[in-house]
Amino acid sequence: METAEAGGAPVLHIAGAHAVFMGDGSPLTQVLGLGLGGPVTAEDLDQVEEFFRSRGATVNLHACPLADPSLFELLGDRCYRTVEFNNVLVRVLNAEFTPAPLPPGVEVRIAEESDMILWADVLARSFFEHGAITAEEMEVGMKLFKKTDSPCYLAFLDGRPAAGAAMSFHDDLAILCGDGTPPEFRGRGVQTALIHARLSAAGSKGCLMATAATVPGSVSQRNYERAGFRVAYTKSIMQKK
């Protein structure tokens, strides 16, 4: 079944999975959860591929190693290739979570609606390190800002916007995502401050678990591990043009 979620993004719900279109080339255009509810049929994958093909987009499928083996058989038959790995990390939460003291000069606050362009600019400069930021790259952040079902966050270093992040919820699970720190602010504790701010908010909300995904062996993974997260599994991002 196809629906439109917050922000107007088309979403296909199929076989317990969700395919989301946020624009061709957007990292938010992806398939999540396919195969976790049981066997995947050729017809299921046909519908997923048509959902993206009809919009001129590449299929980016997040494949969990716990998915039904039928998924991987189909992906192999159709010549999908792995383009990236992500470690999925988790930690237990409770209402008594106490964030670490902020590093000198660092402040964290919830981003207001008027901060959308600022927040999107911070994330664009974090993920697209090639000079001038394009309108399409700004649009990625603005769509994420509009779509999240909880506040986005901004971190400042000596009064300058230095990092951004987001968080969403599923039942009693907090999903930390969208972490971005421009190169000139890295290594100054701003991502860790954002992690702790979100964990504190999630604990106050009554969440029992928190999760995040990082590139294996990255600084982000180490920051999350220092905040009490541990790797649950490694997923592959598989692509078909």
C-alpha positions in Angstrom: 0.0 0.0 0.0 1.4 3.4 -1.0 0.8 6.4 1.3 2.2 9.9 1.8 4.0 10.6 5.1 4.9 13.8 6.9 6.5 16.3 4.5 4.7 14.7 1.5 7.2 11.9 0.9 5.7 8.8 -0.9 6.0 5.6 1.1 5.3 2.0 0.0 4.4 -0.4 2.8 5.0 -3.9 1.6 5.8 -7.3 3.3 6.4 -5.5 6.6 8.9 -3.2 5.0 8.8 0.5 4.1 10.2 2.0 0.9 10.6 5.8 1.1 11.2 8.3 -1.8 12.7 11.6 -0.8 14.2 12.4 -4.2 16.6 10.6 -6.5 20.1 10.6 -5.0 18.9 11.5 -1.5 20.3 9.3 1.3 16.8 9.2 2.7 15.5 7.4 -0.4 15.7 3.8 0.8 14.0 0.5 1.6 13.9 -0.6 5.3 12.9 -3.9 6.9 12.4 -6.1 3.9 12.6 -9.8 4.9 12.3 -9.2 8.6 8.7 -10.3 8.7 9.2 -13.5 6.7 10.0 -14.7 3.2 10.2 -12.2 0.4 8.7 -13.1 -3.0 9.7 -12.0 -6.4 6.4 -10.0 -6.6 7.3 -8.1 -3.4 10.7 -7.1 -4.9 9.0 -6.2 -8.2 6.7 -3.8 -6.5 9.7 -2.2 -4.6 11.7 -1.8 -7.8 8.7 -0.3 -9.7 8.1 2.2 -6.8 11.6 3.6 -7.4 11.8 3.0 -11.1 8.6 5.0 -11.8 10.3 7.9 -10.0 13.6 7.7 -11.9 15.4 6.6 -8.7 18.0 4.0 -7.8 16.9 1.2 -5.4 18.8 1.5 -2.1 17.9 -1.4 0.1 19.1 -1.8 3.7 19.6 -5.5 4.2 19.7 -6.8 7.8 21.6 -10.1 8.3 18.6 -11.3 10.3 16.3 -11.1 7.2 14.8 -14.2 5.7 17.3 -16.0 3.4 14.8 -15.6 0.5 15.7 -11.9 0.3 19.4 -12.5 -0.3 18.7 -15.1 -2.9 16.5 -12.6 -4.8 19.1 -9.8 -4.5 21.8 -12.1 -5.8 19.7 -13.3 -8.7 19.0 -9.6 -9.7 22.6 -8.5 -9.4 22.3 -6.1 -6.5 25.7 -4.8 -5.2 26.7 -3.8 -1.8 27.7 -0.1 -1.7 28.1 0.5 2.1 28.0 -1.2 5.5 26.5 0.3 8.6 26.8 -0.9 12.2 23.5 -0.7 14.1 24.2 0.1 17.8 21.8 -0.1 20.8 21.8 0.7 24.5 19.4 0.4 27.4 17.8 3.6 28.6 16.1 4.8 31.8 14.6 8.0 33.1 17.7 8.5 35.3 20.1 8.9 32.4 22.5 11.8 33.3 24.3 13.5 30.4 28.0 14.3 30.7 29.0 17.9 31.4 29.2 19.9 28.2 32.8 20.7 26.9 33.9 24.3 27.2 32.2 26.6 24.8 29.6 24.0 23.7 25.8 24.6 23.9 23.0 22.4 22.8 19.4 23.4 22.1 16.3 22.1 20.3 16.1 23.6 16.8 13.0 25.7 16.3 11.0 25.9 13.0 12.8 29.1 12.1 16.1 27.2 12.3 15.3 24.8 9.5 17.6 26.4 6.9 20.4 26.8 9.5 20.0 23.1 10.5 19.9 21.9 6.9 23.1 24.0 6.1 25.0 22.5 9.0 24.1 18.9 7.9 24.9 19.7 4.2 28.3 21.0 5.1 28.9 17.8 7.2 28.0 15.3 4.5 28.8 17.1 1.2 32.4 18.2 1.6 33.1 19.7 -1.8 32.8 23.5 -1.6 29.6 25.4 -2.3 26.4 23.6 -1.2 23.7 23.1 -3.9 20.0 23.6 -3.5 19.4 19.9 -3.9 21.8 19.1 -1.0 20.1 21.7 1.2 16.7 20.1 0.3 17.9 16.7 1.9 18.3 18.4 5.3 15.1 20.4 5.0 13.0 17.3 4.1 14.5 15.4 7.1 13.8 18.4 9.4 10.1 18.4 8.2 9.7 14.7 8.4 11.0 13.9 11.9 8.3 13.3 14.5 10.4 14.9 17.3 12.6 17.9 17.7 15.9 18.3 15.8 18.9 19.5 17.7 21.6 22.1 17.1 25.0 22.3 18.9 27.0 25.5 19.1 30.7 26.0 19.7 31.7 29.4 21.0 28.4 30.7 19.6 28.9 29.2 16.1 26.5 26.5 14.8 28.8 23.5 14.9 26.6 20.3 14.5 23.1 19.0 14.0 21.2 15.9 14.8 17.7 14.4 14.8 15.7 11.8 16.7 12.5 9.8 16.1 10.5 7.3 18.2 8.9 3.9 17.7 7.0 2.8 20.8 9.6 2.8 23.6 12.6 2.9 21.2 14.5 6.2 20.5 16.1 6.3 17.1 19.1 8.7 17.0 19.9 9.8 13.4 21.0 12.7 11.2 24.2 13.4 13.1 26.4 15.9 11.2 29.4 17.9 12.2 31.2 20.1 9.6 35.0 19.3 9.3 36.2 22.4 11.1 34.3 21.5 14.3 35.1 17.9 14.6 37.0 16.5 17.6 35.6 19.2 19.9 32.9 17.1 21.6 29.9 18.5 19.8 28.5 15.2 18.5 28.9 13.6 22.0 27.0 16.6 23.4 24.2 15.9 20.9 24.1 12.2 21.7 23.8 12.9 25.5 21.1 15.6 25.0 19.0 13.2 22.9 19.5 10.3 25.3 18.4 12.5 28.2 15.3 13.6 26.3 14.5 10.0 25.3 14.9 8.8 28.9 12.5 11.5 30.2 10.0 10.5 27.5 10.0 6.9 28.9 12.0 5.2 26.2 13.6 1.9 27.2 16.1 1.5 24.4 18.0 3.7 22.0 19.6 2.9 18.6 21.8 4.5 16.0 23.6 3.5 12.9 27.2 4.5 11.9 29.9 3.6 9.4 32.0 0.7 10.9 35.1 1.9 12.7 34.2 5.6 12.3 34.6 8.4 14.9 30.8 8.4 15.2 30.8 4.8 16.2 33.4 5.5 18.9 31.4 8.4 20.2 28.3 6.3 20.4 30.2 3.5 22.2 31.6 5.9 24.7 28.0 6.9 25.4 27.2 3.3 26.3 26.1 1.9 22.9 27.2 -1.5 21.6 27.0 -3.0 18.1 24.0 -5.3 17.6 24.6 -6.2 14.0 26.1 -4.9 10.7 23.7 -4.3 7.8 24.6 -3.8 4.1 23.2 -1.2 1.9 22.5 -2.9 -1.5 21.9 -1.0 -4.7 20.4 -1.5 -8.1 20.3 1.2 -10.6 
